[in-house]
Amino acid sequence: MPSSLIIGAGMAGLTAARELRLQGWDVVVLDKGRGIGGRMATRRIEQARADHGAQYFSATTPEFQRVVQDLLTEKVITQWEPEADSPADHAIEKPHYVGVDGMNAVAKALAQDLIVHTTETVISFRVDGSQWLVETESGGHYRADALLITIPAPQALALVEKSGFPITTADKSALSTISYQPCIAVMVALNKPSRLPAPGAIRYETGDIAWVVDNGQKGISPAQPSVTIHASADFSQTHFDDDLNAIGRQLADQLANLIPSDSISTIQVHRWRYSLADQRHPAPFLAVEAPLPLLFGGDGFGDGNVEGAFTSGFQMAGRTTAL
Ligand SMILES: Cc1cc2nc3c(=O)[nH]c(=O)nc-3n(C[C@H](O)[C@H](O)[C@H](O)COP(=O)(O)OP(=O)(O)OC[C@H]3O[C@@H](n4cnc5c(N)ncnc54)[C@H](O)[C@@H]3O)c2cc1C
């Protein structure tokens, strides 16, 4: 049975793994996180839930729509219109989906029946005989015929360099052009509902805050109200290394009309160094020149976002089986 190692258990890696499994491949996914899902992340604070990475996704390709249909049937996801008044969204009839129990539950559903090792940070890879040999920080060694790397491109490039693996100047330059915006995410557990008007989300075009959502109105936090605030890319860049507690309080205070200070119970902050890929490789993946199949993908390739990551993983699997 042919085998594949996949680095990264986000949407791209899990999708590639599922597709390769369907084709009869032996697949192992490695992720450095304590859990799976990458930027499809949900946190529990007190009795509340808050999505602090991806907020919702759309499905425009038939391949992703098939997966979405299954997830709808299994009640893992549901439809939610965050910007109900946006005529543009309705004009193109692009429904938005959210995880019923948060976005991370989507990743967990996709990972069913897959072999995924968490808390395994990959530190190097090389060709050893007729297979790839991947080494992790914990001392783990994994071997496979094909290697798929779905971590954000700057991290992938650092891994290539740390491994001392020779890639062509053209491949290196393709990976180097991919870039990401940072995002500071603030999660606030509340002791009473927020004052966000329905449908429970506001996107700001200017200022320090880019997005605020009421996770209760979104439907993922029935037991206790909570909001998620995403700082703008500029604010996140400028304040990335500042004291997180102070930043969390500062951003929450800016929304005092929507989340009065006496309703705030707990504030937590997460820094995403890589949030949305603003410069992407045009194709859904990059198959680099190497003695054995070596593919790079993720949301830095193709259309970006959750759906772009899905397409990247799906296409990577297709190319791997064709090699
Ligand atoms: C704040 C924020 C808001 C967003 N909002 C939206 C939205 O509303 N809609 C939307 O569609 N998209 C949104 N996105 C983008 C979306 O989350 C991503 O495009 C998508 O989830 C990326 O999936 P991926 O598989 O490419 O990467 P990731 O989800 O980042 O997965 C990569 C995985 O690789 C792992 N990893 C990294 N290095 C190593 C290593 N050395 N060894 C092992 N594992 C490693 C990481 O732990 C991670 O789990 C948002 C993202 C953020 C951060």
The ligand as a MOL file (V3000), in Angstrom:
LIG
                    3D

  0  0  0     0  0            999 V3000
M  V30 BEGIN CTAB
M  V30 COUNTS 53 58 0 0 0
M  V30 BEGIN ATOM
M  V30 1 C -8.4110 35.1990 12.9000 0
M  V30 2 C -8.7380 34.4160 11.6720 0
M  V30 3 C -9.9560 34.6100 11.0210 0
M  V30 4 C -10.2860 33.8900 9.8870 0
M  V30 5 N -11.5220 34.0220 9.3330 0
M  V30 6 C -11.8810 33.2220 8.3060 0
M  V30 7 C -13.2190 33.1820 7.8530 0
M  V30 8 O -14.1090 33.8120 8.4270 0
M  V30 9 N -13.5210 32.3940 6.7790 0
M  V30 10 C -12.5670 31.6240 6.1630 0
M  V30 11 O -12.9100 30.9100 5.2120 0
M  V30 12 N -11.3030 31.6090 6.6060 0
M  V30 13 C -10.9390 32.3680 7.6710 0
M  V30 14 N -9.6740 32.3170 8.1660 0
M  V30 15 C -8.6640 31.5530 7.4360 0
M  V30 16 C -8.8250 30.0540 7.6450 0
M  V30 17 O -8.8620 29.7760 9.0170 0
M  V30 18 C -7.6350 29.3770 6.9910 0
M  V30 19 O -7.5450 29.7970 5.6430 0
M  V30 20 C -7.6890 27.8620 6.9870 0
M  V30 21 O -8.2260 27.3660 8.1900 0
M  V30 22 C -6.2680 27.3710 6.7500 0
M  V30 23 O -6.2020 25.9630 6.7700 0
M  V30 24 P -4.7960 25.2710 6.4910 0
M  V30 25 O -5.0040 23.8140 6.6030 0
M  V30 26 O -4.2140 25.8030 5.2240 0
M  V30 27 O -3.8150 25.8140 7.6380 0
M  V30 28 P -3.9070 25.6920 9.2280 0
M  V30 29 O -5.2910 25.6400 9.6910 0
M  V30 30 O -3.0330 26.7670 9.7640 0
M  V30 31 O -3.2360 24.2760 9.5440 0
M  V30 32 C -1.8450 24.1160 9.5740 0
M  V30 33 C -1.4880 23.2120 10.7360 0
M  V30 34 O -0.0800 22.9750 10.6820 0
M  V30 35 C 0.3800 22.8160 12.0060 0
M  V30 36 N 1.8320 23.0160 11.9980 0
M  V30 37 C 2.5280 24.1560 11.7410 0
M  V30 38 N 3.8580 23.9140 11.8020 0
M  V30 39 C 3.9990 22.5950 12.1030 0
M  V30 40 C 5.1160 21.7460 12.3060 0
M  V30 41 N 6.3970 22.1780 12.1760 0
M  V30 42 N 4.9040 20.4430 12.6060 0
M  V30 43 C 3.6430 19.9650 12.7250 0
M  V30 44 N 2.5400 20.7300 12.5430 0
M  V30 45 C 2.7200 22.0280 12.2340 0
M  V30 46 C -0.4060 23.8530 12.7970 0
M  V30 47 O -0.4650 23.4990 14.1700 0
M  V30 48 C -1.7710 23.8030 12.1110 0
M  V30 49 O -2.6780 22.9630 12.8080 0
M  V30 50 C -9.3390 32.9830 9.3380 0
M  V30 51 C -8.1350 32.7660 9.9940 0
M  V30 52 C -7.8360 33.4580 11.1630 0
M  V30 53 C -6.5740 33.1550 11.9020 0
M  V30 END ATOM
M  V30 BEGIN BOND
M  V30 1 1 1 2
M  V30 2 1 2 3
M  V30 3 2 2 52
M  V30 4 2 3 4
M  V30 5 1 4 5
M  V30 6 1 4 50
M  V30 7 2 5 6
M  V30 8 1 6 7
M  V30 9 1 6 13
M  V30 10 2 7 8
M  V30 11 1 7 9
M  V30 12 1 9 10
M  V30 13 2 10 11
M  V30 14 1 10 12
M  V30 15 2 12 13
M  V30 16 1 13 14
M  V30 17 1 14 15
M  V30 18 1 14 50
M  V30 19 1 15 16
M  V30 20 1 16 17
M  V30 21 1 16 18
M  V30 22 1 18 19
M  V30 23 1 18 20
M  V30 24 1 20 21
M  V30 25 1 20 22
M  V30 26 1 22 23
M  V30 27 1 23 24
M  V30 28 2 24 25
M  V30 29 1 24 26
M  V30 30 1 24 27
M  V30 31 1 27 28
M  V30 32 2 28 29
M  V30 33 1 28 30
M  V30 34 1 28 31
M  V30 35 1 31 32
M  V30 36 1 32 33
M  V30 37 1 33 34
M  V30 38 1 33 48
M  V30 39 1 34 35
M  V30 40 1 35 36
M  V30 41 1 35 46
M  V30 42 1 36 37
M  V30 43 1 36 45
M  V30 44 2 37 38
M  V30 45 1 38 39
M  V30 46 1 39 40
M  V30 47 2 39 45
M  V30 48 1 40 41
M  V30 49 2 40 42
M  V30 50 1 42 43
M  V30 51 2 43 44
M  V30 52 1 44 45
M  V30 53 1 46 47
M  V30 54 1 46 48
M  V30 55 1 48 49
M  V30 56 2 50 51
M  V30 57 1 51 52
M  V30 58 1 52 53
M  V30 END BOND
M  V30 END CTAB
M  END
